[in-house]
């Protein structure tokens, strides 16, 4: 692997995370990958621990004047909303940008579940999986969504994350499993040799039970992809 990288790709991160989860009481669990990048990681966990797999479309709430700057995240249906900063915005503007993000989350969720039903979390353990934690906003929204969906226990599982975000999630979830909690974290992609984009078709295939796995990516693309923020 490259200097500083902890994982080869999403699949290898999922295998390592499955090892970290092994031995816990997860007999009634549903593994839920945050779409899109968390689903290949979650698929490896589900396969290795013989658990059902689902996906959750969580979308960033972007600042209206600088959309790439996320001030929170939202899930479909409004069951999970997290705003880490109002950033001086008035209530009408906040409602509008949350509504816009929710519409995007619901549209993605419909695409991903067009061929398979969403799994019921009522009374079960929800294992929420992503490929890493940067700000932690999307995962906080996912945890709140799982609680609202009736999960009896919510476990956050990520292979790597920013230490402050891990601490934040420990206040929201029942348990956080993160083998690598790092101060001075940077971007999620920096901790992978290959951090390729995950498309809707790949997520749909994984939910349909097709094998997980990453195709080979040219070194120059792998280097470029590692610089993306997570």
C-alpha positions as CSV (number, residue, x, y, z in Angstrom):
1,X,0.0,0.0,0.0
2,X,1.0,3.6,-0.5
3,X,2.7,5.6,2.2
4,X,0.2,6.6,4.9
5,X,-2.6,4.4,3.4
6,X,-4.4,2.0,5.8
7,X,-6.5,0.1,3.3
8,X,-6.2,-1.1,-0.3
9,X,-9.8,-0.2,-1.2
10,X,-13.4,-0.3,0.1
11,X,-13.6,-4.1,0.2
12,X,-10.4,-4.5,2.2
13,X,-11.6,-1.9,4.7
14,X,-14.8,-3.8,5.0
15,X,-13.0,-7.1,5.7
16,X,-10.8,-5.4,8.4
17,X,-13.9,-3.8,9.9
18,X,-15.7,-7.2,9.9
19,X,-12.9,-8.6,11.9
20,X,-13.2,-5.8,14.4
21,X,-17.0,-6.5,14.8
22,X,-16.6,-10.3,15.1
23,X,-17.5,-11.6,18.5
24,X,-20.1,-8.9,19.3
25,X,-23.7,-9.9,19.8
26,X,-25.1,-9.1,16.4
27,X,-27.5,-12.0,15.7
28,X,-30.5,-9.7,15.2
29,X,-28.5,-7.0,13.3
30,X,-29.1,-5.3,10.0
31,X,-26.0,-3.8,8.3
32,X,-26.8,-0.5,6.7
33,X,-24.2,1.2,4.4
34,X,-24.4,4.9,3.9
35,X,-24.7,5.5,0.2
36,X,-22.8,5.5,-1.7
37,X,-19.2,4.9,-0.4
38,X,-20.3,3.0,2.7
39,X,-22.1,0.3,0.9
40,X,-19.1,-1.7,-0.5
41,X,-17.6,-1.6,3.1
42,X,-21.0,-2.7,4.5
43,X,-21.4,-5.5,1.9
44,X,-18.1,-7.2,3.1
45,X,-19.3,-7.0,6.7
46,X,-22.7,-8.4,5.9
47,X,-21.2,-11.3,3.9
48,X,-18.6,-12.2,6.5
49,X,-21.0,-12.0,9.4
50,X,-23.9,-13.5,7.6
51,X,-26.2,-10.5,8.1
52,X,-28.7,-8.8,5.9
53,X,-27.6,-5.7,4.0
54,X,-29.4,-2.4,3.3
55,X,-28.4,1.1,2.2
56,X,-29.3,4.5,3.4
57,X,-29.2,7.6,1.2
58,X,-27.9,10.5,3.4
59,X,-27.3,13.8,1.7
60,X,-25.2,16.8,2.8
61,X,-26.9,20.0,3.6
62,X,-24.8,22.6,1.8
63,X,-24.4,26.2,2.6
64,X,-26.5,28.2,0.1
65,X,-23.6,30.5,-0.8
66,X,-21.0,27.8,-0.9
67,X,-22.7,24.4,-1.6
68,X,-19.5,22.4,-1.1
69,X,-19.4,23.6,2.5
70,X,-21.6,21.2,4.4
71,X,-23.4,22.5,7.5
72,X,-25.2,19.3,8.2
73,X,-26.9,16.2,6.7
74,X,-30.4,14.7,6.2
75,X,-32.0,11.3,5.5
76,X,-35.0,10.5,3.4
77,X,-38.3,11.3,5.1
78,X,-36.8,13.7,7.6
79,X,-36.3,11.0,10.2
80,X,-32.7,12.0,10.6
81,X,-31.6,15.7,10.5
82,X,-28.4,17.1,11.9
83,X,-27.2,20.7,11.5
84,X,-23.8,21.2,13.1
85,X,-23.9,25.0,12.4
86,X,-26.6,27.5,11.4
87,X,-23.8,29.7,10.2
88,X,-25.9,32.9,10.6
89,X,-28.7,31.7,8.3
90,X,-32.3,32.6,9.0
91,X,-34.9,29.9,9.7
92,X,-36.6,30.2,6.3
93,X,-33.3,29.6,4.5
94,X,-32.4,26.7,6.8
95,X,-35.8,25.1,6.1
96,X,-35.3,25.6,2.3
97,X,-31.8,24.0,2.2
98,X,-32.9,21.1,4.4
99,X,-35.9,20.5,2.2
100,X,-33.6,20.5,-0.9
101,X,-31.2,18.1,0.6
102,X,-34.0,15.8,1.8
103,X,-35.5,15.7,-1.8
104,X,-32.1,14.6,-3.1
105,X,-31.8,11.9,-0.4
106,X,-35.3,10.6,-1.2
107,X,-34.6,10.6,-4.9
108,X,-31.4,8.6,-4.4
109,X,-33.1,6.2,-1.9
110,X,-35.8,5.5,-4.5
111,X,-33.2,4.6,-7.2
112,X,-31.3,2.3,-4.8
113,X,-34.4,0.5,-3.6
114,X,-36.2,0.3,-7.0
115,X,-35.6,-3.5,-7.1
116,X,-35.5,-4.4,-3.4
117,X,-37.5,-3.5,-0.3
118,X,-36.1,-1.5,2.6
119,X,-35.3,-3.6,5.6
120,X,-37.2,-3.2,8.9
121,X,-35.1,-2.0,11.9
122,X,-37.9,-2.3,14.5
123,X,-36.5,-3.9,17.6
124,X,-33.2,-4.8,15.9
125,X,-29.6,-3.7,16.0
126,X,-28.7,-1.3,13.3
127,X,-25.0,-1.5,12.2
128,X,-24.4,1.8,10.3
129,X,-21.3,1.7,8.1
130,X,-19.4,4.3,6.1
131,X,-16.0,4.3,4.5
132,X,-14.7,6.9,7.1
133,X,-15.7,9.8,9.3
134,X,-14.6,13.3,8.4
135,X,-17.0,15.8,10.0
136,X,-19.3,13.0,11.1
137,X,-22.5,14.9,10.0
138,X,-23.9,12.2,7.7
139,X,-23.4,9.6,10.3
140,X,-25.1,11.6,13.0
141,X,-28.1,12.0,10.7
142,X,-28.0,8.2,10.1
143,X,-28.0,7.4,13.8
144,X,-31.0,9.6,14.4
145,X,-32.8,8.0,11.4
146,X,-32.1,4.5,12.9
147,X,-33.4,5.5,16.3
148,X,-36.6,7.0,14.7
149,X,-37.0,3.8,12.7
150,X,-37.3,1.8,15.9
151,X,-33.8,0.2,16.2
152,X,-33.3,-1.2,19.7
153,X,-29.5,-0.6,19.4
154,X,-27.4,1.5,17.0
155,X,-23.8,0.6,16.3
156,X,-21.6,2.9,14.2
157,X,-18.9,1.0,12.3
158,X,-16.2,2.8,10.3
159,X,-12.7,1.7,9.4
160,X,-11.1,5.1,10.0
161,X,-12.2,8.5,11.3
162,X,-11.4,11.9,12.7
163,X,-11.0,11.6,16.4
164,X,-13.3,14.5,17.2
165,X,-16.0,13.0,15.0
166,X,-15.6,9.6,16.7
167,X,-16.2,11.4,20.1
168,X,-19.2,13.1,18.7
169,X,-20.7,9.8,17.5
170,X,-20.2,8.2,20.9
171,X,-22.7,10.8,22.2
172,X,-25.3,9.7,19.6
173,X,-24.9,6.0,19.1
174,X,-24.9,3.1,21.5
175,X,-21.5,1.9,20.3
176,X,-18.8,3.2,17.9
177,X,-16.4,0.7,16.4
178,X,-13.5,2.6,14.7
179,X,-10.1,0.8,14.6
180,X,-8.3,4.0,13.6
181,X,-9.4,7.3,15.3
182,X,-7.0,9.9,14.0
183,X,-6.2,13.4,15.1
184,X,-5.3,15.7,12.2
185,X,-7.4,13.5,10.0
186,X,-7.7,15.3,6.6
187,X,-9.8,13.6,3.9
188,X,-11.2,10.0,4.1
189,X,-9.6,9.1,0.7
190,X,-6.1,9.8,2.0
191,X,-6.3,6.6,4.0
192,X,-7.0,4.4,1.0
193,X,-4.7,3.3,-1.9
194,X,-7.7,3.2,-4.2
195,X,-10.7,5.4,-3.3
196,X,-12.8,5.2,-6.4
197,X,-16.2,6.7,-6.9
198,X,-19.1,4.3,-6.0
199,X,-22.0,4.5,-8.5
200,X,-25.7,3.8,-8.1
201,X,-25.4,0.7,-10.2
202,X,-22.8,-0.8,-7.9
203,X,-24.9,-0.1,-4.8
204,X,-28.0,-1.7,-6.5
205,X,-25.9,-4.8,-7.4
206,X,-24.6,-5.2,-3.9
207,X,-28.1,-4.9,-2.4
208,X,-29.2,-7.6,-4.9
209,X,-26.5,-9.9,-3.5
210,X,-23.8,-9.7,-6.2
211,X,-20.3,-10.1,-4.9
212,X,-18.4,-7.0,-3.6
213,X,-15.0,-6.1,-4.9
214,X,-13.1,-3.3,-6.5
215,X,-11.8,-3.3,-10.0
216,X,-8.2,-2.3,-10.7
217,X,-7.7,1.4,-11.0
218,X,-4.8,3.0,-12.7
219,X,-2.2,4.4,-10.2
220,X,-2.7,8.0,-11.4
221,X,-6.5,7.8,-10.8
222,X,-5.9,6.2,-7.4
223,X,-3.6,9.0,-6.4
224,X,-6.1,11.7,-7.6
225,X,-9.1,9.9,-5.9
226,X,-7.2,9.8,-2.5
227,X,-7.2,13.6,-2.4
228,X,-11.1,13.9,-2.3
229,X,-12.7,15.0,0.9
230,X,-14.8,12.4,2.8
